[in-house]
Amino acid sequence: MKAVLCKTFGPPDALVVEDIPVPRPGKGEMRIRVGACALNFFDTLIIANRYQYKPDLPFSPGAELAGTVSEVGEGVEGYAVGDRVAAYAGWGAAREEVVVPAGRVVPLPDGLDFEAAAGLLVTYGTTYHALKDRAAMQAGETLAVLGASGGVGIAAVELGKVMGARVIACASSPEKLDFCRRHGADALIDYSRESLKDRLKDLTDGRGVDVIYDPVGGDYCDPALRATAWKGRYLVIGFAAGDIPKVPLNLALLKGMCICGVFWGHFVDVEPEIARANHAQILAWAAEGRIAAPVDRSFPLDRAVEALKVIARREARGKIVLIP
């Protein structure tokens, strides 16, 4: 079978596509024929050895997928060959077949195709965990999303609306903000041209924002922190800007606020039952059309380098997907 392989750490150009043996599932595992594999920003980090997880070489990027069960390992119940599923692999999904622990697999609802489903578990799973489990966001609260046109950003816009929040999308160009508006954002901030802190205050009549969703970090952290409301929650999702900001903790004290880390990859391992319930809810909302799960572009496996470069340049409007 064909697989995209990282054999030496480095940029996307270092990846190769090679034939490797078809894997066999062990106890508690299943093999899935990949219908679609979604890529994420952290794939550009993991292949450069700059991510929390450090897979042994060689490995395939690609944390999430949708496809068809092709073999069921010993002890796996509730699944059969031919079942349509989505799965979180952590890494290794950018190939024609992949072995995944059964606990990370979720059945696909009817009417939801592989391409749309492949990109739901990481971005929407991270976001739903953040908003529901970490921020305990309630209907009627205000949610500000930084980097709102990217993969996790647009997930936060859509899930925020489904959960009843007033959503303020923050991004760096009119084109990106128009994309957010079309996916349900109630208000827009171009933080390349406007003061993020002042506009968040203006849009909340001076009260501040209840929940900040930040996958960007860098220079946007401080003004967003200063624009939170009393008892606000600041969700630390990631650092797409590259710099990990230093947080002035006196702001947390003065605002009675919580700074909440969101490490979804570990959450899936330590709270698997809650994670599976979250995933099932997300897939159900997608099948009902309540979230769009937008796919920007699809690439064949042999164009994985090009696909990852689109993500690295932050050009994606929604998910980038590989189709074996």
N, C-alpha and C positions, 0 to 999 in steps of 0.2 A: 504494500500500500504506500501511497505518497504521504510525506509529512514535511512540514516546514520545520527546520531544525536550527537551533542556536548551538553551534559547536564551539564557538569562542565568544566571549562577552564583547559587546560593542554596539554600534549603531545598527539600524535595520539592514544596511547594506551587507552586513556580515552574515545574514541568514542565508541558508541554502535549502533547496527542496530535493529530497532524496527518497528512494524506495527503502522501506524498512519492513521487518516482519510484522504480520498482524498479531496484536497482543491477545493474550488469553486472560479472562477474568479469574481471580482467585475467590476465596470464600468471602461472601458479603459484597461482591462486586458484580458489575454487568458491563458488557461491551456494547457500545452504541455506534452505529454507522452515522457519521456526522452529516446532517442535512445542511447545516449552516453553523458557523463559528463566529461569534462577535469578538471584536478587538476593543481594548480599552486603553486609556492613557498609560496605565501602569504597565502595560505590555512593553512600552518603549523603555521603561525603567528596569524591568526584570531581565530583559536581554542585555542590558548594560551593567548588570550586577549592582543596581542602585535601588533595589526594592527591599521591603521587609523580608520577603521570602527569597531564599537562595537555592534554586534547584540545582542538582548535579547536572553537569554537562554530559552528553547533549540532551536538550529538551526542546519541546515545542512551546511557543507562546500560545495564548488563547485560553481564557479562564472559563468561558461559558459557551454552551452549545445547545442545539436542538437537533433531534434526529430520531432514529428508529432502533429499538433494542435488537441486537443481532446475536447475543449470547447472554445467558443468565448463569451466574456463578452459584456455587453451593451455598445454601442457606438463604438465598434471596426469595422473598415471597411477595406476591402482589403484582409481579411483572412477568411478561411473557415475550418471547421473540415476536417482533412485529409491532409492539406497542410504541406509540408516539410519545416522546418524552422531551423534557428540557433538563439540563444538568449543569452544575457548577463543578468544574474540574480543578480549579485553582491555577493550573497551567496545563499545557499538553493537548489542547483541543484543536489546534491548527493542523489537522491531519484527517485522513479519510475514516479512521476508526479509532476510538479511544475507550479505555477502561476507566470506570468511575465507581467509587463506593456507592452502594445503593441508597445510603442515607442522604446523598446529595442529588438525588434524581426526583423529579416531580412529573406526574402525568400531564400531557398537553390536552387542554380542552378542545373539543371539536371546533373547527372553523378557524383555528389559529395556526398559521403556516410557520414553517421552520425559520424562515428569514426574519419574520417579526419576533418570534419567540426567542431566538438565540440571544438577543440583546437585552432581555428583560431581567435576568436574575441578578447580575452584578449591579448595574446602574439603578434599576428600580428597587432591587432588594436592599442595596445600601441606603437608598433614600427613604424607603418605607420604614426600615429599621431606625434610621435617624429621626424621622418625624414622629413615628408612633412610639418606639421603645425608649429613645433617648430624650427627645424633647417633650413627649406627651402632648403634642400640639392638638389644640381643640378647634372645632369649627368656630369661625368668627374671629380668630386671631390673625395677625399679620405676619406673613412670611416673606423675607427678602432673600433672593437667590443670587449669589455671585457666580460669574461664569455661566450665566443662565442658558446660553445656546449650545453648550457642550453636552456630552452624553449624560452625566449625572445631573447637570444643570437643568436640561429639559425634562428629565424625570422628576425633579423637584417641582418644576412649574406644574406639570400635569398632576402629580400626586397631591400637591398642595391644593389644587382646585377640587379634586375628587374628595379630599378630606375636609373641604369647607373653608379653607383659609382665603384671605385676600392676598394675592401673590404679586410682589414687586420684583420684576426681572431686571437684573443689572448685568450689562455686557458692554463691549468696547466698540460697537459700531451700530449705525442705524439698521444695516442689513441683519445683523444678529438679533437686534431687538424686535425687528419685524417678524422674524421667525418665532420668537418667544410669544409675541402677541397672537400669532396664528395658532399657538398651542395653549392659549387661555390666560396669559398674564394679564392682570388687571391694570398694572401701571409699569412704566419703563424708565430706567435710568441708564444713560450713556456715561459711564464713569471715565471715559477718555476725554470727555468734554465738560462734565459737571462734577461738582463736589458730591461725593457719595454720602458723606455724613449729612450735609445740609439738605440734600434732596430727600433722603430717608426721613429726616425730621419733618420736612415740608409735607411729604405725602402721608404722614401720620399725625398732622396737626400738632407737631411738637412733642408728641408722646413717646415716640420711638417705636422700634419694631419688636414684636414678641419673639420671633425666631429668625436667626440669621443662619443660612445654609452656605458654608464656605468651602468649596473645593479648590480655591485659588491660592489663598495665603498671600505672601508677599506684602506689597504696600497697601493692599485693600483691607487688611485685617484691622488696623488701628481705627480708621474712620468708621468701619462697620461696628466695631465694639462700642464706639462712642455714640452710636445712633440706636443702641438697644433700649428697650423700655425697662421699667422697673420689673424685676423678676424675669427678665428676658433670658433666652437660651441661645448660646452661640455654638453651632455645630461644626466641629473641626473634621472636615471630610478628606482633605488632601492639600497638596501644595503644587498645583499646576504651574504657578508662576516661577517655581524653582527655589525660592527663598522661604525658609521656615521663620515666621515672624516671632519676635520677642513680645510677649503679652504683658502690658502694664496691669498687674493684678489689683491695683487699687480701684480700677474701673469695675471689676467684679464685686468688690466690697461695696462701692458707692451705689451700684445699681441693684444690689441683691440678686445678681444674675448667676447663671451656671454656664461654665465653659465645658462642653460635652465632647469627648473624643468619640469618634465613630470608626471602629475597626471591624468592619463587617466580616472580613475573612476569618477572624478569630471567633466572632459571634456565631458563625455558621457551625463551627466545630464544638463550641462549649454549650450552645443552646440550640441543638439541632431541631427539636420539635417546634419551637417558636419560629425558627427560620423556615422550616417547611410550610408551616401555616401561612407565614408571610408570603412565600413564593406562590402558594396556591391562590391566595387572594389577588396577587398581582396578575397572574395568568388569567384568572376569572374576569378581572376588570378589563384586561386587554381583549379577551374574547367577546366581551359585551360592547366593546368600542368606547369604553369610558377613558382609556388611555390609548394614545396612538402608537407609542413605541416607534417613533420615526426612524427609518433607515435612510441614511444619506446616500451611501454607495455600497455596492457589492463587487467583490473581486474574486477571481479564481485563486486557488492556492499558490500558483506560480507567480502571482503578483502581490504576494504578502508584503514584500519590501515597500512597494508603492503605497499599499494600504496603510502601513504603519507610519510612513512619512506624512500622509495626510493628517493623521492624528498628532504626530509630533509638531507639525506646523500649526496646529489648532485650527484647521480649516473645516473640521467635521461639523455638520449641523444634524445632530442625531448620531445613530450608530454606523460604524464601519464594519462590514460583514464579509467573511470569506466563505465561498461556496466550493466545497470539494468537488 
